[in-house]
């Protein structure tokens, strides 16, 4: 079975950005802070939602997912500034 690549979804009207790190069902969503939510499956982060992205996206504290999220945003062409990297 071919593994699906991580993907990014941007909604300018909602001022939100979602990064799907893995294609898996979401069992739990927990806030990381006021502007970030992490979706998890059995304790593994499978996606991260960023809210109010017009002010920028903070990648601080994302752990091993930080590099992949940075790369996806940078190469996507989405008009979002990365605040920490």
mmCIF file of the N, C-alpha and C atoms, coordinates in Angstrom:
data_MODEL
# 
_entry.id   MODEL 
# 
loop_
_atom_site.group_PDB 
_atom_site.id 
_atom_site.type_symbol 
_atom_site.label_atom_id 
_atom_site.label_alt_id 
_atom_site.label_comp_id 
_atom_site.label_asym_id 
_atom_site.label_entity_id 
_atom_site.label_seq_id 
_atom_site.pdbx_PDB_ins_code 
_atom_site.Cartn_x 
_atom_site.Cartn_y 
_atom_site.Cartn_z 
_atom_site.occupancy 
_atom_site.B_iso_or_equiv 
_atom_site.pdbx_formal_charge 
_atom_site.auth_seq_id 
_atom_site.auth_comp_id 
_atom_site.auth_asym_id 
_atom_site.auth_atom_id 
_atom_site.pdbx_PDB_model_num 
ATOM 1   N N  . UNK A 1 1  ? 0.840   -1.180 0.000  1.00 0.00 ? 1  UNK A N  1 
ATOM 2   C CA . UNK A 1 1  ? 0.000   0.000  0.000  1.00 0.00 ? 1  UNK A CA 1 
ATOM 3   C C  . UNK A 1 1  ? 0.886   1.244  0.000  1.00 0.00 ? 1  UNK A C  1 
ATOM 4   N N  . UNK A 1 2  ? 0.586   2.175  -0.873 1.00 0.00 ? 2  UNK A N  1 
ATOM 5   C CA . UNK A 1 2  ? 1.356   3.403  -0.985 1.00 0.00 ? 2  UNK A CA 1 
ATOM 6   C C  . UNK A 1 2  ? 0.960   4.389  0.109  1.00 0.00 ? 2  UNK A C  1 
ATOM 7   N N  . UNK A 1 3  ? 1.946   4.931  0.803  1.00 0.00 ? 3  UNK A N  1 
ATOM 8   C CA . UNK A 1 3  ? 1.706   5.898  1.868  1.00 0.00 ? 3  UNK A CA 1 
ATOM 9   C C  . UNK A 1 3  ? 1.368   7.254  1.251  1.00 0.00 ? 3  UNK A C  1 
ATOM 10  N N  . UNK A 1 4  ? 0.295   7.867  1.748  1.00 0.00 ? 4  UNK A N  1 
ATOM 11  C CA . UNK A 1 4  ? -0.103  9.180  1.250  1.00 0.00 ? 4  UNK A CA 1 
ATOM 12  C C  . UNK A 1 4  ? 0.794   10.249 1.847  1.00 0.00 ? 4  UNK A C  1 
ATOM 13  N N  . UNK A 1 5  ? 1.071   11.265 1.057  1.00 0.00 ? 5  UNK A N  1 
ATOM 14  C CA . UNK A 1 5  ? 1.928   12.365 1.496  1.00 0.00 ? 5  UNK A CA 1 
ATOM 15  C C  . UNK A 1 5  ? 1.167   13.314 2.412  1.00 0.00 ? 5  UNK A C  1 
ATOM 16  N N  . UNK A 1 6  ? 1.889   13.973 3.323  1.00 0.00 ? 6  UNK A N  1 
ATOM 17  C CA . UNK A 1 6  ? 1.258   15.008 4.146  1.00 0.00 ? 6  UNK A CA 1 
ATOM 18  C C  . UNK A 1 6  ? 0.680   16.096 3.233  1.00 0.00 ? 6  UNK A C  1 
ATOM 19  N N  . UNK A 1 7  ? -0.369  16.751 3.681  1.00 0.00 ? 7  UNK A N  1 
ATOM 20  C CA . UNK A 1 7  ? -0.981  17.792 2.856  1.00 0.00 ? 7  UNK A CA 1 
ATOM 21  C C  . UNK A 1 7  ? -1.375  18.992 3.697  1.00 0.00 ? 7  UNK A C  1 
ATOM 22  N N  . UNK A 1 8  ? -1.584  20.080 2.999  1.00 0.00 ? 8  UNK A N  1 
ATOM 23  C CA . UNK A 1 8  ? -1.907  21.347 3.641  1.00 0.00 ? 8  UNK A CA 1 
ATOM 24  C C  . UNK A 1 8  ? -3.188  21.886 3.018  1.00 0.00 ? 8  UNK A C  1 
ATOM 25  N N  . UNK A 1 9  ? -4.086  22.382 3.846  1.00 0.00 ? 9  UNK A N  1 
ATOM 26  C CA . UNK A 1 9  ? -5.317  23.019 3.382  1.00 0.00 ? 9  UNK A CA 1 
ATOM 27  C C  . UNK A 1 9  ? -5.379  24.420 3.980  1.00 0.00 ? 9  UNK A C  1 
ATOM 28  N N  . UNK A 1 10 ? -5.610  25.406 3.133  1.00 0.00 ? 10 UNK A N  1 
ATOM 29  C CA . UNK A 1 10 ? -5.676  26.800 3.572  1.00 0.00 ? 10 UNK A CA 1 
ATOM 30  C C  . UNK A 1 10 ? -7.057  27.347 3.262  1.00 0.00 ? 10 UNK A C  1 
ATOM 31  N N  . UNK A 1 11 ? -7.673  28.003 4.234  1.00 0.00 ? 11 UNK A N  1 
ATOM 32  C CA . UNK A 1 11 ? -8.969  28.642 4.057  1.00 0.00 ? 11 UNK A CA 1 
ATOM 33  C C  . UNK A 1 11 ? -8.811  30.114 4.426  1.00 0.00 ? 11 UNK A C  1 
ATOM 34  N N  . UNK A 1 12 ? -8.625  30.953 3.403  1.00 0.00 ? 12 UNK A N  1 
ATOM 35  C CA . UNK A 1 12 ? -8.417  32.377 3.628  1.00 0.00 ? 12 UNK A CA 1 
ATOM 36  C C  . UNK A 1 12 ? -9.610  33.047 4.270  1.00 0.00 ? 12 UNK A C  1 
ATOM 37  N N  . UNK A 1 13 ? -10.815 32.606 3.918  1.00 0.00 ? 13 UNK A N  1 
ATOM 38  C CA . UNK A 1 13 ? -12.023 33.196 4.483  1.00 0.00 ? 13 UNK A CA 1 
ATOM 39  C C  . UNK A 1 13 ? -12.134 32.904 5.983  1.00 0.00 ? 13 UNK A C  1 
ATOM 40  N N  . UNK A 1 14 ? -11.778 31.699 6.381  1.00 0.00 ? 14 UNK A N  1 
ATOM 41  C CA . UNK A 1 14 ? -11.814 31.322 7.798  1.00 0.00 ? 14 UNK A CA 1 
ATOM 42  C C  . UNK A 1 14 ? -10.532 31.728 8.521  1.00 0.00 ? 14 UNK A C  1 
ATOM 43  N N  . UNK A 1 15 ? -9.525  32.167 7.757  1.00 0.00 ? 15 UNK A N  1 
ATOM 44  C CA . UNK A 1 15 ? -8.220  32.546 8.310  1.00 0.00 ? 15 UNK A CA 1 
ATOM 45  C C  . UNK A 1 15 ? -7.606  31.381 9.076  1.00 0.00 ? 15 UNK A C  1 
ATOM 46  N N  . UNK A 1 16 ? -7.652  30.200 8.427  1.00 0.00 ? 16 UNK A N  1 
ATOM 47  C CA . UNK A 1 16 ? -7.172  28.982 9.069  1.00 0.00 ? 16 UNK A CA 1 
ATOM 48  C C  . UNK A 1 16 ? -6.348  28.139 8.101  1.00 0.00 ? 16 UNK A C  1 
ATOM 49  N N  . UNK A 1 17 ? -5.492  27.329 8.674  1.00 0.00 ? 17 UNK A N  1 
ATOM 50  C CA . UNK A 1 17 ? -4.599  26.456 7.916  1.00 0.00 ? 17 UNK A CA 1 
ATOM 51  C C  . UNK A 1 17 ? -4.580  25.106 8.619  1.00 0.00 ? 17 UNK A C  1 
ATOM 52  N N  . UNK A 1 18 ? -4.734  24.030 7.843  1.00 0.00 ? 18 UNK A N  1 
ATOM 53  C CA . UNK A 1 18 ? -4.679  22.690 8.428  1.00 0.00 ? 18 UNK A CA 1 
ATOM 54  C C  . UNK A 1 18 ? -3.586  21.899 7.743  1.00 0.00 ? 18 UNK A C  1 
ATOM 55  N N  . UNK A 1 19 ? -2.740  21.276 8.537  1.00 0.00 ? 19 UNK A N  1 
ATOM 56  C CA . UNK A 1 19 ? -1.678  20.423 8.019  1.00 0.00 ? 19 UNK A CA 1 
ATOM 57  C C  . UNK A 1 19 ? -1.984  18.994 8.457  1.00 0.00 ? 19 UNK A C  1 
ATOM 58  N N  . UNK A 1 20 ? -2.270  18.130 7.478  1.00 0.00 ? 20 UNK A N  1 
ATOM 59  C CA . UNK A 1 20 ? -2.491  16.712 7.747  1.00 0.00 ? 20 UNK A CA 1 
ATOM 60  C C  . UNK A 1 20 ? -1.144  16.023 7.625  1.00 0.00 ? 20 UNK A C  1 
ATOM 61  N N  . UNK A 1 21 ? -0.592  15.593 8.741  1.00 0.00 ? 21 UNK A N  1 
ATOM 62  C CA . UNK A 1 21 ? 0.717   14.944 8.758  1.00 0.00 ? 21 UNK A CA 1 
ATOM 63  C C  . UNK A 1 21 ? 0.623   13.482 8.363  1.00 0.00 ? 21 UNK A C  1 
ATOM 64  N N  . UNK A 1 22 ? -0.480  12.849 8.734  1.00 0.00 ? 22 UNK A N  1 
ATOM 65  C CA . UNK A 1 22 ? -0.746  11.458 8.404  1.00 0.00 ? 22 UNK A CA 1 
ATOM 66  C C  . UNK A 1 22 ? -2.211  11.349 8.023  1.00 0.00 ? 22 UNK A C  1 
ATOM 67  N N  . UNK A 1 23 ? -2.520  10.383 7.202  1.00 0.00 ? 23 UNK A N  1 
ATOM 68  C CA . UNK A 1 23 ? -3.913  10.148 6.838  1.00 0.00 ? 23 UNK A CA 1 
ATOM 69  C C  . UNK A 1 23 ? -4.448  9.064  7.763  1.00 0.00 ? 23 UNK A C  1 
ATOM 70  N N  . UNK A 1 24 ? -5.062  9.513  8.847  1.00 0.00 ? 24 UNK A N  1 
ATOM 71  C CA . UNK A 1 24 ? -5.587  8.609  9.862  1.00 0.00 ? 24 UNK A CA 1 
ATOM 72  C C  . UNK A 1 24 ? -6.833  9.238  10.483 1.00 0.00 ? 24 UNK A C  1 
ATOM 73  N N  . UNK A 1 25 ? -7.608  8.416  11.129 1.00 0.00 ? 25 UNK A N  1 
ATOM 74  C CA . UNK A 1 25 ? -8.777  8.960  11.815 1.00 0.00 ? 25 UNK A CA 1 
ATOM 75  C C  . UNK A 1 25 ? -8.313  9.760  13.030 1.00 0.00 ? 25 UNK A C  1 
ATOM 76  N N  . UNK A 1 26 ? -9.123  10.712 13.409 1.00 0.00 ? 26 UNK A N  1 
ATOM 77  C CA . UNK A 1 26 ? -8.790  11.569 14.555 1.00 0.00 ? 26 UNK A CA 1 
ATOM 78  C C  . UNK A 1 26 ? -9.639  11.128 15.738 1.00 0.00 ? 26 UNK A C  1 
ATOM 79  N N  . UNK A 1 27 ? -8.986  10.736 16.798 1.00 0.00 ? 27 UNK A N  1 
ATOM 80  C CA . UNK A 1 27 ? -9.695  10.308 18.009 1.00 0.00 ? 27 UNK A CA 1 
ATOM 81  C C  . UNK A 1 27 ? -9.766  11.429 19.043 1.00 0.00 ? 27 UNK A C  1 
ATOM 82  N N  . UNK A 1 28 ? -8.832  12.370 18.945 1.00 0.00 ? 28 UNK A N  1 
ATOM 83  C CA . UNK A 1 28 ? -8.737  13.410 19.967 1.00 0.00 ? 28 UNK A CA 1 
ATOM 84  C C  . UNK A 1 28 ? -8.201  14.694 19.338 1.00 0.00 ? 28 UNK A C  1 
ATOM 85  N N  . UNK A 1 29 ? -8.774  15.816 19.740 1.00 0.00 ? 29 UNK A N  1 
ATOM 86  C CA . UNK A 1 29 ? -8.247  17.129 19.369 1.00 0.00 ? 29 UNK A CA 1 
ATOM 87  C C  . UNK A 1 29 ? -7.957  17.864 20.656 1.00 0.00 ? 29 UNK A C  1 
ATOM 88  N N  . UNK A 1 30 ? -6.735  18.372 20.753 1.00 0.00 ? 30 UNK A N  1 
ATOM 89  C CA . UNK A 1 30 ? -6.372  19.096 21.983 1.00 0.00 ? 30 UNK A CA 1 
ATOM 90  C C  . UNK A 1 30 ? -5.719  20.428 21.615 1.00 0.00 ? 30 UNK A C  1 
ATOM 91  N N  . UNK A 1 31 ? -6.035  21.456 22.366 1.00 0.00 ? 31 UNK A N  1 
ATOM 92  C CA . UNK A 1 31 ? -5.423  22.758 22.087 1.00 0.00 ? 31 UNK A CA 1 
ATOM 93  C C  . UNK A 1 31 ? -3.957  22.774 22.507 1.00 0.00 ? 31 UNK A C  1 
ATOM 94  N N  . UNK A 1 32 ? -3.128  23.344 21.648 1.00 0.00 ? 32 UNK A N  1 
ATOM 95  C CA . UNK A 1 32 ? -1.727  23.591 22.008 1.00 0.00 ? 32 UNK A CA 1 
ATOM 96  C C  . UNK A 1 32 ? -1.600  24.973 22.626 1.00 0.00 ? 32 UNK A C  1 
ATOM 97  N N  . UNK A 1 33 ? -2.416  25.899 22.130 1.00 0.00 ? 33 UNK A N  1 
ATOM 98  C CA . UNK A 1 33 ? -2.529  27.254 22.660 1.00 0.00 ? 33 UNK A CA 1 
ATOM 99  C C  . UNK A 1 33 ? -3.760  27.886 22.018 1.00 0.00 ? 33 UNK A C  1 
ATOM 100 N N  . UNK A 1 34 ? -3.894  29.202 22.083 1.00 0.00 ? 34 UNK A N  1 
ATOM 101 C CA . UNK A 1 34 ? -5.088  29.876 21.553 1.00 0.00 ? 34 UNK A CA 1 
ATOM 102 C C  . UNK A 1 34 ? -5.213  29.816 20.040 1.00 0.00 ? 34 UNK A C  1 
ATOM 103 N N  . UNK A 1 35 ? -4.113  29.535 19.334 1.00 0.00 ? 35 UNK A N  1 
ATOM 104 C CA . UNK A 1 35 ? -4.139  29.570 17.871 1.00 0.00 ? 35 UNK A CA 1 
ATOM 105 C C  . UNK A 1 35 ? -3.762  28.252 17.209 1.00 0.00 ? 35 UNK A C  1 
ATOM 106 N N  . UNK A 1 36 ? -3.603  27.190 18.001 1.00 0.00 ? 36 UNK A N  1 
ATOM 107 C CA . UNK A 1 36 ? -3.204  25.903 17.424 1.00 0.00 ? 36 UNK A CA 1 
ATOM 108 C C  . UNK A 1 36 ? -3.924  24.747 18.119 1.00 0.00 ? 36 UNK A C  1 
ATOM 109 N N  . UNK A 1 37 ? -4.396  23.811 17.287 1.00 0.00 ? 37 UNK A N  1 
ATOM 110 C CA . UNK A 1 37 ? -5.048  22.604 17.782 1.00 0.00 ? 37 UNK A CA 1 
ATOM 111 C C  . UNK A 1 37 ? -4.333  21.402 17.173 1.00 0.00 ? 37 UNK A C  1 
ATOM 112 N N  . UNK A 1 38 ? -4.127  20.354 17.969 1.00 0.00 ? 38 UNK A N  1 
ATOM 113 C CA . UNK A 1 38 ? -3.476  19.145 17.472 1.00 0.00 ? 38 UNK A CA 1 
ATOM 114 C C  . UNK A 1 38 ? -4.490  18.010 17.440 1.00 0.00 ? 38 UNK A C  1 
ATOM 115 N N  . UNK A 1 39 ? -4.583  17.339 16.296 1.00 0.00 ? 39 UNK A N  1 
ATOM 116 C CA . UNK A 1 39 ? -5.407  16.146 16.158 1.00 0.00 ? 39 UNK A CA 1 
ATOM 117 C C  . UNK A 1 39 ? -4.521  14.937 16.382 1.00 0.00 ? 39 UNK A C  1 
ATOM 118 N N  . UNK A 1 40 ? -5.018  13.974 17.147 1.00 0.00 ? 40 UNK A N  1 
ATOM 119 C CA . UNK A 1 40 ? -4.202  12.804 17.464 1.00 0.00 ? 40 UNK A CA 1 
ATOM 120 C C  . UNK A 1 40 ? -4.980  11.511 17.280 1.00 0.00 ? 40 UNK A C  1 
ATOM 121 N N  . UNK A 1 41 ? -4.239  10.457 16.993 1.00 0.00 ? 41 UNK A N  1 
ATOM 122 C CA . UNK A 1 41 ? -4.749  9.089  16.896 1.00 0.00 ? 41 UNK A CA 1 
ATOM 123 C C  . UNK A 1 41 ? -3.828  8.236  17.759 1.00 0.00 ? 41 UNK A C  1 
ATOM 124 N N  . UNK A 1 42 ? -4.341  7.684  18.823 1.00 0.00 ? 42 UNK A N  1 
ATOM 125 C CA . UNK A 1 42 ? -3.558  6.849  19.738 1.00 0.00 ? 42 UNK A CA 1 
ATOM 126 C C  . UNK A 1 42 ? -2.274  7.532  20.207 1.00 0.00 ? 42 UNK A C  1 
ATOM 127 N N  . UNK A 1 43 ? -2.369  8.833  20.544 1.00 0.00 ? 43 UNK A N  1 
ATOM 128 C CA . UNK A 1 43 ? -1.233  9.572  21.083 1.00 0.00 ? 43 UNK A CA 1 
ATOM 129 C C  . UNK A 1 43 ? -0.275  10.141 20.056 1.00 0.00 ? 43 UNK A C  1 
ATOM 130 N N  . UNK A 1 44 ? -0.477  9.830  18.777 1.00 0.00 ? 44 UNK A N  1 
ATOM 131 C CA . UNK A 1 44 ? 0.387   10.338 17.711 1.00 0.00 ? 44 UNK A CA 1 
ATOM 132 C C  . UNK A 1 44 ? -0.301  11.512 17.023 1.00 0.00 ? 44 UNK A C  1 
ATOM 133 N N  . UNK A 1 45 ? 0.400   12.631 16.872 1.00 0.00 ? 45 UNK A N  1 
ATOM 134 C CA . UNK A 1 45 ? -0.178  13.789 16.186 1.00 0.00 ? 45 UNK A CA 1 
ATOM 135 C C  . UNK A 1 45 ? -0.312  13.474 14.701 1.00 0.00 ? 45 UNK A C  1 
ATOM 136 N N  . UNK A 1 46 ? -1.548  13.589 14.201 1.00 0.00 ? 46 UNK A N  1 
ATOM 137 C CA . UNK A 1 46 ? -1.808  13.308 12.787 1.00 0.00 ? 46 UNK A CA 1 
ATOM 138 C C  . UNK A 1 46 ? -2.153  14.577 12.006 1.00 0.00 ? 46 UNK A C  1 
ATOM 139 N N  . UNK A 1 47 ? -2.421  15.676 12.721 1.00 0.00 ? 47 UNK A N  1 
ATOM 140 C CA . UNK A 1 47 ? -2.732  16.932 12.051 1.00 0.00 ? 47 UNK A CA 1 
ATOM 141 C C  . UNK A 1 47 ? -2.680  18.097 13.009 1.00 0.00 ? 47 UNK A C  1 
ATOM 142 N N  . UNK A 1 48 ? -2.430  19.281 12.454 1.00 0.00 ? 48 UNK A N  1 
ATOM 143 C CA . UNK A 1 48 ? -2.374  20.497 13.265 1.00 0.00 ? 48 UNK A CA 1 
ATOM 144 C C  . UNK A 1 48 ? -3.183  21.578 12.561 1.00 0.00 ? 48 UNK A C  1 
ATOM 145 N N  . UNK A 1 49 ? -4.093  22.206 13.297 1.00 0.00 ? 49 UNK A N  1 
ATOM 146 C CA . UNK A 1 49 ? -4.875  23.316 12.760 1.00 0.00 ? 49 UNK A CA 1 
ATOM 147 C C  . UNK A 1 49 ? -4.349  24.611 13.358 1.00 0.00 ? 49 UNK A C  1 
ATOM 148 N N  . UNK A 1 50 ? -4.113  25.575 12.491 1.00 0.00 ? 50 UNK A N  1 
ATOM 149 C CA . UNK A 1 50 ? -3.662  26.898 12.895 1.00 0.00 ? 50 UNK A CA 1 
ATOM 150 C C  . UNK A 1 50 ? -4.820  27.861 12.644 1.00 0.00 ? 50 UNK A C  1 
ATOM 151 N N  . UNK A 1 51 ? -5.140  28.676 13.642 1.00 0.00 ? 51 UNK A N  1 
ATOM 152 C CA . UNK A 1 51 ? -6.254  29.616 13.574 1.00 0.00 ? 51 UNK A CA 1 
ATOM 153 C C  . UNK A 1 51 ? -5.704  31.042 13.589 1.00 0.00 ? 51 UNK A C  1 
ATOM 154 N N  . UNK A 1 52 ? -6.394  31.959 12.921 1.00 0.00 ? 52 UNK A N  1 
ATOM 155 C CA . UNK A 1 52 ? -5.973  33.361 12.826 1.00 0.00 ? 52 UNK A CA 1 
ATOM 156 C C  . UNK A 1 52 ? -4.583  33.470 12.199 1.00 0.00 ? 52 UNK A C  1 
ATOM 157 N N  . UNK A 1 53 ? -4.398  32.830 11.043 1.00 0.00 ? 53 UNK A N  1 
ATOM 158 C CA . UNK A 1 53 ? -3.077  32.747 10.416 1.00 0.00 ? 53 UNK A CA 1 
ATOM 159 C C  . UNK A 1 53 ? -2.649  34.034 9.712  1.00 0.00 ? 53 UNK A C  1 
ATOM 160 N N  . UNK A 1 54 ? -3.549  34.995 9.556  1.00 0.00 ? 54 UNK A N  1 
ATOM 161 C CA . UNK A 1 54 ? -3.153  36.243 8.899  1.00 0.00 ? 54 UNK A CA 1 
ATOM 162 C C  . UNK A 1 54 ? -2.082  36.973 9.700  1.00 0.00 ? 54 UNK A C  1 
ATOM 163 N N  . UNK A 1 55 ? -2.003  36.705 10.993 1.00 0.00 ? 55 UNK A N  1 
ATOM 164 C CA . UNK A 1 55 ? -0.975  37.293 11.847 1.00 0.00 ? 55 UNK A CA 1 
ATOM 165 C C  . UNK A 1 55 ? 0.313   36.485 11.857 1.00 0.00 ? 55 UNK A C  1 
ATOM 166 N N  . UNK A 1 56 ? 0.303   35.345 11.182 1.00 0.00 ? 56 UNK A N  1 
ATOM 167 C CA . UNK A 1 56 ? 1.474   34.480 11.126 1.00 0.00 ? 56 UNK A CA 1 
ATOM 168 C C  . UNK A 1 56 ? 1.208   33.154 11.815 1.00 0.00 ? 56 UNK A C  1 
ATOM 169 N N  . UNK A 1 57 ? 2.091   32.207 11.573 1.00 0.00 ? 57 UNK A N  1 
ATOM 170 C CA . UNK A 1 57 ? 1.974   30.865 12.127 1.00 0.00 ? 57 UNK A CA 1 
ATOM 171 C C  . UNK A 1 57 ? 3.175   30.596 13.027 1.00 0.00 ? 57 UNK A C  1 
ATOM 172 N N  . UNK A 1 58 ? 2.904   30.240 14.271 1.00 0.00 ? 58 UNK A N  1 
ATOM 173 C CA . UNK A 1 58 ? 3.960   29.962 15.241 1.00 0.00 ? 58 UNK A CA 1 
ATOM 174 C C  . UNK A 1 58 ? 4.253   28.464 15.240 1.00 0.00 ? 58 UNK A C  1 
ATOM 175 N N  . UNK A 1 59 ? 5.484   28.089 14.906 1.00 0.00 ? 59 UNK A N  1 
ATOM 176 C CA . UNK A 1 59 ? 5.871   26.683 14.868 1.00 0.00 ? 59 UNK A CA 1 
ATOM 177 C C  . UNK A 1 59 ? 6.619   26.247 16.129 1.00 0.00 ? 59 UNK A C  1 
ATOM 178 N N  . UNK A 1 60 ? 6.804   27.154 17.071 1.00 0.00 ? 60 UNK A N  1 
ATOM 179 C CA . UNK A 1 60 ? 7.525   26.831 18.305 1.00 0.00 ? 60 UNK A CA 1 
ATOM 180 C C  . UNK A 1 60 ? 6.822   25.716 19.060 1.00 0.00 ? 60 UNK A C  1 
ATOM 181 N N  . UNK A 1 61 ? 7.590   24.788 19.572 1.00 0.00 ? 61 UNK A N  1 
ATOM 182 C CA . UNK A 1 61 ? 7.065   23.732 20.406 1.00 0.00 ? 61 UNK A CA 1 
ATOM 183 C C  . UNK A 1 61 ? 6.384   22.591 19.682 1.00 0.00 ? 61 UNK A C  1 
ATOM 184 N N  . UNK A 1 62 ? 6.524   22.514 18.359 1.00 0.00 ? 62 UNK A N  1 
ATOM 185 C CA . UNK A 1 62 ? 5.870   21.429 17.627 1.00 0.00 ? 62 UNK A CA 1 
ATOM 186 C C  . UNK A 1 62 ? 6.666   20.134 17.621 1.00 0.00 ? 62 UNK A C  1 
ATOM 187 N N  . UNK A 1 63 ? 7.863   20.167 18.157 1.00 0.00 ? 63 UNK A N  1 
ATOM 188 C CA . UNK A 1 63 ? 8.669   18.948 18.223 1.00 0.00 ? 63 UNK A CA 1 
ATOM 189 C C  . UNK A 1 63 ? 9.086   18.465 16.846 1.00 0.00 ? 63 UNK A C  1 
ATOM 190 N N  . UNK A 1 64 ? 9.071   17.147 16.638 1.00 0.00 ? 64 UNK A N  1 
ATOM 191 C CA . UNK A 1 64 ? 9.559   16.598 15.372 1.00 0.00 ? 64 UNK A CA 1 
ATOM 192 C C  . UNK A 1 64 ? 8.702   16.989 14.166 1.00 0.00 ? 64 UNK A C  1 
ATOM 193 N N  . UNK A 1 65 ? 7.465   17.396 14.396 1.00 0.00 ? 65 UNK A N  1 
ATOM 194 C CA . UNK A 1 65 ? 6.589   17.794 13.292 1.00 0.00 ? 65 UNK A CA 1 
ATOM 195 C C  . UNK A 1 65 ? 6.940   19.176 12.743 1.00 0.00 ? 65 UNK A C  1 
ATOM 196 N N  . UNK A 1 66 ? 7.684   19.953 13.501 1.00 0.00 ? 66 UNK A N  1 
ATOM 197 C CA . UNK A 1 66 ? 8.004   21.340 13.148 1.00 0.00 ? 66 UNK A CA 1 
ATOM 198 C C  . UNK A 1 66 ? 8.650   21.461 11.770 1.00 0.00 ? 66 UNK A C  1 
ATOM 199 N N  . UNK A 1 67 ? 9.625   20.643 11.499 1.00 0.00 ? 67 UNK A N  1 
ATOM 200 C CA . UNK A 1 67 ? 10.355  20.731 10.222 1.00 0.00 ? 67 UNK A CA 1 
ATOM 201 C C  . UNK A 1 67 ? 9.438   20.443 9.026  1.00 0.00 ? 67 UNK A C  1 
ATOM 202 N N  . UNK A 1 68 ? 8.613   19.409 9.141  1.00 0.00 ? 68 UNK A N  1 
ATOM 203 C CA . UNK A 1 68 ? 7.701   19.051 8.062  1.00 0.00 ? 68 UNK A CA 1 
ATOM 204 C C  . UNK A 1 68 ? 6.664   20.143 7.838  1.00 0.00 ? 68 UNK A C  1 
ATOM 205 N N  . UNK A 1 69 ? 6.102   20.683 8.912  1.00 0.00 ? 69 UNK A N  1 
ATOM 206 C CA . UNK A 1 69 ? 5.105   21.758 8.795  1.00 0.00 ? 69 UNK A CA 1 
ATOM 207 C C  . UNK A 1 69 ? 5.734   22.985 8.145  1.00 0.00 ? 69 UNK A C  1 
ATOM 208 N N  . UNK A 1 70 ? 6.931   23.346 8.559  1.00 0.00 ? 70 UNK A N  1 
ATOM 209 C CA . UNK A 1 70 ? 7.652   24.476 7.973  1.00 0.00 ? 70 UNK A CA 1 
ATOM 210 C C  . UNK A 1 70 ? 7.833   24.261 6.465  1.00 0.00 ? 70 UNK A C  1 
ATOM 211 N N  . UNK A 1 71 ? 8.281   23.085 6.083  1.00 0.00 ? 71 UNK A N  1 
ATOM 212 C CA . UNK A 1 71 ? 8.512   22.778 4.668  1.00 0.00 ? 71 UNK A CA 1 
ATOM 213 C C  . UNK A 1 71 ? 7.213   22.831 3.865  1.00 0.00 ? 71 UNK A C  1 
ATOM 214 N N  . UNK A 1 72 ? 6.144   22.270 4.391  1.00 0.00 ? 72 UNK A N  1 
ATOM 215 C CA . UNK A 1 72 ? 4.861   22.287 3.683  1.00 0.00 ? 72 UNK A CA 1 
ATOM 216 C C  . UNK A 1 72 ? 4.345   23.705 3.472  1.00 0.00 ? 72 UNK A C  1 
ATOM 217 N N  . UNK A 1 73 ? 4.428   24.533 4.510  1.00 0.00 ? 73 UNK A N  1 
ATOM 218 C CA . UNK A 1 73 ? 3.952   25.922 4.382  1.00 0.00 ? 73 UNK A CA 1 
ATOM 219 C C  . UNK A 1 73 ? 4.838   26.693 3.405  1.00 0.00 ? 73 UNK A C  1 
ATOM 220 N N  . UNK A 1 74 ? 6.143   26.554 3.545  1.00 0.00 ? 74 UNK A N  1 
ATOM 221 C CA . UNK A 1 74 ? 7.090   27.293 2.704  1.00 0.00 ? 74 UNK A CA 1 
ATOM 222 C C  . UNK A 1 74 ? 6.926   26.953 1.225  1.00 0.00 ? 74 UNK A C  1 
ATOM 223 N N  . UNK A 1 75 ? 6.721   25.688 0.920  1.00 0.00 ? 75 UNK A N  1 
ATOM 224 C CA . UNK A 1 75 ? 6.635   25.274 -0.488 1.00 0.00 ? 75 UNK A CA 1 
ATOM 225 C C  . UNK A 1 75 ? 5.227   25.363 -1.066 1.00 0.00 ? 75 UNK A C  1 
ATOM 226 N N  . UNK A 1 76 ? 4.237   25.648 -0.242 1.00 0.00 ? 76 UNK A N  1 
ATOM 227 C CA . UNK A 1 76 ? 2.845   25.642 -0.701 1.00 0.00 ? 76 UNK A CA 1 
ATOM 228 C C  . UNK A 1 76 ? 2.450   26.893 -1.476 1.00 0.00 ? 76 UNK A C  1 
ATOM 229 N N  . UNK A 1 77 ? 3.134   27.999 -1.221 1.00 0.00 ? 77 UNK A N  1 
ATOM 230 C CA . UNK A 1 77 ? 2.736   29.257 -1.847 1.00 0.00 ? 77 UNK A CA 1 
ATOM 231 C C  . UNK A 1 77 ? 1.618   29.957 -1.103 1.00 0.00 ? 77 UNK A C  1 
ATOM 232 N N  . UNK A 1 78 ? 1.186   29.397 0.008  1.00 0.00 ? 78 UNK A N  1 
ATOM 233 C CA . UNK A 1 78 ? 0.134   30.007 0.826  1.00 0.00 ? 78 UNK A CA 1 
ATOM 234 C C  . UNK A 1 78 ? 0.706   31.278 1.453  1.00 0.00 ? 78 UNK A C  1 
ATOM 235 N N  . UNK A 1 79 ? -0.053  32.388 1.414  1.00 0.00 ? 79 UNK A N  1 
ATOM 236 C CA . UNK A 1 79 ? 0.450   33.657 1.926  1.00 0.00 ? 79 UNK A CA 1 
ATOM 237 C C  . UNK A 1 79 ? 0.415   33.758 3.450  1.00 0.00 ? 79 UNK A C  1 
ATOM 238 N N  . UNK A 1 80 ? 1.194   32.903 4.106  1.00 0.00 ? 80 UNK A N  1 
ATOM 239 C CA . UNK A 1 80 ? 1.228   32.866 5.560  1.00 0.00 ? 80 UNK A CA 1 
ATOM 240 C C  . UNK A 1 80 ? 2.680   33.011 6.007  1.00 0.00 ? 80 UNK A C  1 
ATOM 241 N N  . UNK A 1 81 ? 2.908   33.902 6.938  1.00 0.00 ? 81 UNK A N  1 
ATOM 242 C CA . UNK A 1 81 ? 4.250   34.130 7.467  1.00 0.00 ? 81 UNK A CA 1 
ATOM 243 C C  . UNK A 1 81 ? 4.523   33.157 8.622  1.00 0.00 ? 81 UNK A C  1 
ATOM 244 N N  . UNK A 1 82 ? 5.722   32.590 8.622  1.00 0.00 ? 82 UNK A N  1 
ATOM 245 C CA . UNK A 1 82 ? 6.141   31.717 9.711  1.00 0.00 ? 82 UNK A CA 1 
ATOM 246 C C  . UNK A 1 82 ? 6.848   32.563 10.758 1.00 0.00 ? 82 UNK A C  1 
ATOM 247 N N  . UNK A 1 83 ? 6.341   32.531 12.004 1.00 0.00 ? 83 UNK A N  1 
ATOM 248 C CA . UNK A 1 83 ? 6.874   33.380 13.061 1.00 0.00 ? 83 UNK A CA 1 
ATOM 249 C C  . UNK A 1 83 ? 8.046   32.771 13.805 1.00 0.00 ? 83 UNK A C  1 
ATOM 250 N N  . UNK A 1 84 ? 8.036   31.465 13.987 1.00 0.00 ? 84 UNK A N  1 
ATOM 251 C CA . UNK A 1 84 ? 9.133   30.793 14.696 1.00 0.00 ? 84 UNK A CA 1 
ATOM 252 C C  . UNK A 1 84 ? 9.566   29.590 13.874 1.00 0.00 ? 84 UNK A C  1 
ATOM 253 N N  . UNK A 1 85 ? 10.820  29.373 13.785 1.00 0.00 ? 85 UNK A N  1 
ATOM 254 C CA . UNK A 1 85 ? 11.260  28.241 12.963 1.00 0.00 ? 85 UNK A CA 1 
ATOM 255 C C  . UNK A 1 85 ? 12.564  27.811 13.322 1.00 0.00 ? 85 UNK A C  1 
# 
